[in-house]
């Protein structure tokens, strides 16, 4: 992956508590490199990456306890736990991407 990828919030599913993340390059949608880049950039500010499932990771020290996941169908998505508000998550993610849903 060349250069920096810019990320933005795509869709927010409030009932299931997940957020899809888009990149500025539609050709990297099915590329795990953009996912790894995002998780590592958040890790650099917060702590260590922990695998919690198949292509699912958490970051020790992440104040929102988010689960970062990737799959070939939906691309990058972030799951937020009950008890953490959408506003809190978007405020946190705003340090890494455009958080105005498209």
PyMOL commands that set and color helices and strands:
alter all, ss='L'
color gray80, all
select helices_A, chain A and resi 26-28+32-46+86-93
alter helices_A, ss='H'
color red, helices_A
select strands_A, chain A and resi 7-13+18-23+49-53+56-59+67-71+75-79
alter strands_A, ss='S'
color yellow, strands_A
deselect
rebuild
show_as cartoon
